[in-house]
Amino acid sequence: MNTNNLTNHTNTPLPALVAAEICRIYDALLAEFMELTSYGKPYFEQRKFAELFQKQQQRYRLYGVAVKNCIAAIQQILGADIQNEAIWVLIKEAYCEIIKERTYKLNSETFFNSITRKVFFDKSFNPDYEYFDTDDYKPVKVLEEKVYKEFIINQLSEDILIKILQSFDFNIDFEDIKRDAKRIFDEIAPTIIFQKSTLFLERIEFLKTVFYRNRGAYLVGRLIYRNWTLPIVIAVLNEENGLFVDACIYNQSDISIIFSFTRASFFAYTNQPAQLIDYLKALLPYKAVGELYDSIGFYRHGKTILYRDLMNYINNHEDQFIIAPGIKGMVMCVFTLKYYNFVFKIIKDKFDNPKTITRAQVIKKYEEVEINDRVGRMAFAHLFEHLEFPRRLFSEELIEELKLVAKETVEFKDDKVIVKHVYLERKMEPLNLYIEKANPVDICRVIVDYGFCVKELAAANIFPGDLLMKNFGVTRHGRVIFYDYDEISQITECNFRRLPQPDEDGYMPEISVNPNDIFPEEFRNFMAPDGPIGSIFFAEHDEIFDPKYWRDIQKRIEKGEYLSFYAYDQYKRFKQIERINPLNPR
């Protein structure tokens, strides 16, 4: 077929017409995405926290709808030639010309790939008509318009901190901005003095973009000294009496948790996403770039970068795929690369007893997690389809396991292994394995965080179902995360009951049990080990074993309350001492 003769009735070459249509639909998607993102500020100021989360769910669904509409439009243009690879090479050339000067160029490339992946759904990635950058992350060209604002000073003071807070132009007054500035100063001053940098401050930078999520607004920047830089995140909350600074985070590890792969995305309004990501990457050099894109809502571009990093890794390392350590799952077959930071999860052909869930239900659970998690206690999973790997990268043990449990999903073809449906999640150490070898201090820390994980999920109306330690993982920052989704349900759908008690003669009455009945008293049998560690857990989280605790949460959620939780440890919160005049209480 001579692709040069492909034109429509206006004599416009069809490749150019398709490229323009893809751009048009992506521009419309981006405009709607930005409109929804713009709700971050007014909804934070109006304390419409639940409504903002609904906007987040709506924003998340935009991309899939746009891809579906784009495929339909292209089908109308190309008809039976939609899978002609030669045409798509020309479409890509035309598309490159259209997007070359756009600040959203990288995101536009990702959208193009999303279309080609749907068109060539049963074929492996092809760089001839798809975008693939073989280079590792590198910052984009710096534009004249900066994404941050500068405060040129030579010494940190409470007055400059007041000026910085006021520069964000919130439409709500601070309760006590002088108090908040003093708290920030007192929090970071010891670190500055320790670095012996008090006399060499060159400037302070803060991103113009405010990061809104749940109940908080996060101001992100850095103090730049002559030979040292201090990252800083100021967490601002809004309650009945106005704004107040709830915490000042300046430890790189703690900031990384705020931008974690487990967190719901921020409402971060910017027309320069690549510049914004580069700034965040400079603050968090060990944070994966894909996760940073995830954190501001560009999940599909985060997925593109994850794919690039994976391909670069397997092409430059001798690492082999192996069965992931830990107890094998009843629903998922999990494998990994020993030195790679992600695990690969494939749905088994058949589920082990007593699991009764179906494959479709498992897929639905993963979709629900993507949309509904807002507390940062569930690992975000990127779905990939038709990934192709060299067979030599798979250990013989793993090959035999995949042939046994995943024939419908994994195809072995000559020297290739084709994985038709797989989830990639950040690698974590299973909690049950972690506590077997960790030191007592770390065990105490994670066992307490295990309880907080369950409580925070409850605040988001999520009941994990299977609370066994093997279904929870520990991140490199020591946070406990839930990652087994096949039995999750909404708290409001559960019936929390007390165990029956024996009568005076010791007779235990028979009771009927429905599928949604939960007996929290039974959690005592497995949620904490015997001995001192279990005692610590019970002392901190004893209410977890009381049905009343769960019923109270149900009532609050059903009343429409948007329950509080924090993206940073409770001990990092400034003490809320006398935030109001005792003579004028709330």
C-alpha positions, 0 to 999 in steps of 0.5 A, a space after each residue: 500500500 502506498 501510504 503517500 497517497 492516503 488523503 481525505 476529501 480535503 487533500 489532508 494526508 491521513 497521517 497528519 489528520 490522525 496526528 491532529 485528532 490525537 492532539 485535539 483529544 489530548 488537549 481536551 483531556 488536559 484542559 479538563 484535568 487542569 480544570 479539576 485540579 484547579 479545585 484544590 485551592 478553593 475547596 481547601 479554603 472552603 473545607 470541602 474535603 470530601 468533595 475534593 476527593 470526589 474530584 480526584 476520583 473524577 480526575 482519575 477516570 478522565 484518561 481512560 475515557 479520552 483514550 476510548 474516544 480517541 480510538 473511536 475517532 481514529 477508527 472513523 478516519 482510518 477504517 480497516 487500515 488502523 493496524 497498518 504499522 507503516 501508517 503509524 510511522 507517518 502518524 508519529 512523524 506528524 505528531 512529533 512536529 505538532 508537540 515539539 514546543 509544548 511544555 506538556 511534550 512528554 505527557 503528549 508522547 505518553 498519550 500517543 503510546 496509550 493509543 498505539 497500545 490499544 491499537 496494537 494490543 496483542 503486539 509488543 512495544 515498537 519504537 518505530 511508531 511509539 515513543 521510547 527514551 532509552 536514556 535514564 532520567 535527565 532534567 528538561 531544558 529550563 524555561 524562562 518562566 520559573 516554577 518557583 519564587 525566590 526570597 533573596 536574604 542572608 539570614 533566616 528569620 521569623 519575619 521572612 517566614 511570615 513573608 513566605 506564608 503570606 506570599 501564597 495568597 490564601 483567601 483564609 487568614 492564619 489563626 496566628 501567623 507569628 506563632 506559626 513562623 516561630 514554630 517553623 523557625 524553632 523546628 529547623 534552627 537546630 539543624 541549621 546551626 548543626 550544619 554551621 550554615 547560619 551565616 551563609 544563606 544565599 536564598 530561599 525558594 518555594 514552588 509557586 504550586 501548592 500541593 493540595 490533598 485531603 485536608 492539607 495544603 503543602 508548601 514545598 521549597 528549600 533553603 540554599 546555603 553556600 555549600 548546603 541545601 535544606 529541603 522543606 515542606 510546610 503542612 498547612 491545615 484549615 479548621 474552624 478558626 482558619 489556617 495554621 501550620 501543622 508541621 514543618 518537614 525537612 528530613 529528606 526521608 520524611 518528605 519522600 513519604 509525603 510523595 510516596 508511591 502509596 499516596 493519593 495524588 495531589 491537586 498541583 496546578 501547573 502548566 510546566 509539569 516537567 519543570 515541576 518534577 525536575 524541582 522535586 527530583 532535586 529535593 528527592 534525588 532517590 525518589 523515582 521520577 515515575 512516582 513523582 509524576 504519579 504524585 501529581 496525578 499523571 499516572 499514565 506518564 508515571 507508567 511510561 517512565 516505569 516501563 522505560 526504567 524496567 527496559 533499561 534495567 533488564 538490558 543493562 543487568 544480568 539479574 534474573 526473574 525469581 519467585 518473590 520471597 515470602 508465603 505464596 499467595 492463593 490468588 497471585 503469583 508474584 515474582 521479582 528481580 533480585 536487585 530491582 525495586 518492583 515486584 510483578 503480580 500475575 493473577 493465577 488461573 485457579 485460586 487455592 481454597 478457600 478463595 472463592 473470588 473470580 479473576 474479574 473480581 480481582 481486577 475490579 478490586 485493583 481498580 477500586 484501590 486506584 480510585 478509592 485509597 486516600 490514606 497512603 496505606 495501599 500500594 499503587 499498582 501499574 497494570 501492564 499488558 503484553 510485556 515481552 522479555 527474553 526467556 533467559 531472564 527467567 529462572 527455571 524454578 519461576 518458569 515451572 511455576 508460571 507454567 503450572 499456575 498462569 498458563 492463561 496469562 504467560 506465553 512461552 514462545 521460542 526464546 521469548 516470554 510474553 506476559 499478557 496481564 501483570 501488575 507492577 508494585 513497589 517492592 516491600 518486605 513482607 511484615 511477617 518476614 521483617 519481624 523475624 530478623 529485625 532488631 527489637 526497636 524496629 520490630 516495636 516501631 513496625 508492629 505499632 505502625 501495623 495497627 496505624 495502617 489498619 486504623 487509617 484504612 478504616 478512616 478511608 472506609 476500607 476494611 482489608 479483610 485478611 489482616 494476617 501479617 503476610 499481607 502487609 509489607 514494610 517500605 524502605 522508610 519503615 512504613 507498613 503498607 497493605 498489598 493484598 486486595 482480593 478481600 477488601 471491602 468497605 467498612 460500611 458494608 461490614 457487620 462488626 459483631 461480638 463473639 458469643 459468650 458461654 452461659 453459666 454451664 459453659 455452653 457456647 450457643 450456636 450462631 449463624 454467620 453471614 459473609 459480611 460478619 466480622 468478629 474483631 475479638 478474633 484479631 487478637 489471635 494473629 495481629 501481634 506476636 506473643 510476649 513484649 511486642 504483642 503487649 506493645 501492640 495491645 497497649 497502643 491499639 487495643 480498641 481494634 479488637 472491640 466491635 464498638 470501635 468499628 461501629 463508631 467509625 461506620 457511624 461517622 462515615 455514614 454521617 458524611 464525616 471526612 475522617 482525619 489522618 496525616 501524611 507525616 508521623 503524629 509526633 512531627 505535628 506542632 503541639 496545638 497548645 492554646 490555639 484559641 483564646 480560653 475566654 472564647 472557646 470554639 
